[in-house]
Amino acid sequence: MDFNTYQQITRKDAKYPDIGNNFIFPTLGLVEEAGEVTGKIKKLIRNQNKFTPADLNEEDKSKVIIEMGDELWYLSALASELGVTLNEVAEKNLEKVADRVNRGVTQGAGDNR
């Protein structure tokens, strides 16, 4: 499945206040789900002493993947609210990274490297 197909499918089922004119709701959902992914990883470290991907079994991975999918859903909703496709988001990101690689500024901090 490609990003645009995913975005079209998820948009059909999206239900939240003022859909089509509300970038706040999907932004909050995206942050919430990022916290849930972080929590899953934290608990793997705390409860099972699993620090690397090689330490994870399929059940561990599945739990993280499910939360990552929720992040993708909200990212898709945010892109839709902004009137862009996930493909456009991905392409812009690759352009940004390639530019940084070409200029030798992939390390460091800040948006304008």
C-alpha positions in Angstrom: 0.0 0.0 0.0 1.3 3.5 -0.7 0.9 6.5 1.5 -1.8 8.2 -0.6 -4.0 5.1 -0.6 -3.6 4.8 3.1 -4.5 8.5 3.6 -7.7 8.1 1.4 -8.8 5.0 3.3 -8.2 6.6 6.8 -9.9 9.8 5.8 -13.2 8.0 5.1 -13.4 6.7 8.6 -12.1 9.8 10.4 -14.4 11.3 13.0 -13.5 14.3 15.1 -14.9 17.8 15.7 -14.9 20.2 12.7 -13.1 17.7 10.4 -11.7 19.4 7.4 -11.0 22.6 9.4 -9.3 21.3 12.5 -5.5 20.7 12.6 -5.4 20.8 16.4 -7.2 17.5 17.0 -4.9 15.3 14.8 -1.9 17.2 16.2 -2.9 16.3 19.7 -3.6 12.7 18.7 -0.2 12.5 17.1 1.6 13.7 20.2 -0.5 11.4 22.4 0.4 8.4 20.3 4.0 9.3 20.2 3.8 9.1 24.0 2.3 5.7 23.8 5.1 4.4 21.6 7.6 5.9 24.0 5.7 4.2 26.9 5.9 0.8 25.2 9.6 1.1 24.7 10.2 2.4 28.3 8.3 -0.6 29.7 10.3 -3.0 27.6 13.5 -1.5 29.0 12.2 -1.3 32.6 10.3 -4.5 32.9 12.2 -6.8 30.6 15.7 -5.2 30.3 15.2 -5.1 26.5 17.4 -2.3 25.1 17.9 -3.2 21.4 15.6 -4.4 18.5 17.4 -7.7 18.7 16.1 -8.1 22.2 12.5 -8.0 21.1 10.2 -10.9 20.3 7.3 -10.8 17.9 4.8 -9.9 20.5 7.0 -7.0 21.7 7.3 -5.7 18.1 3.6 -6.1 17.5 2.7 -3.9 20.4 5.1 -1.2 19.2 3.9 -1.5 15.6 0.3 -1.1 16.7 1.1 2.2 18.4 3.2 3.3 15.4 0.1 2.7 13.2 -1.9 5.0 15.4 0.8 7.7 15.0 0.6 7.2 11.2 -3.2 7.6 11.4 -3.0 10.9 13.1 -0.1 12.0 10.8 -2.4 11.2 7.9 -5.3 13.2 9.4 -3.0 16.2 10.0 -1.8 16.0 6.4 -5.4 15.9 5.2 -6.2 18.9 7.3 -3.3 20.8 5.8 -4.4 19.8 2.3 -1.3 17.8 1.5 -0.7 14.1 0.9 1.5 11.8 2.9 3.5 11.3 -0.3 4.2 15.0 -0.4 5.3 14.9 3.3 7.6 12.0 2.6 9.0 13.6 -0.5 9.7 16.9 1.3 11.4 15.1 4.0 13.7 13.2 1.6 14.5 16.5 -0.1 15.4 18.1 3.2 17.6 15.2 4.2 19.3 15.1 0.8 20.0 18.8 1.0 21.6 18.4 4.4 23.7 15.4 3.3 24.9 17.4 0.2 25.8 20.4 2.5 27.4 18.1 5.1 25.2 19.3 7.9 23.4 16.1 8.9 24.7 16.4 12.5 23.9 19.2 14.9 20.6 20.8 15.8 18.2 23.3 14.4 15.8 23.5 11.5 18.0 25.6 9.3 21.1 23.4 9.1 
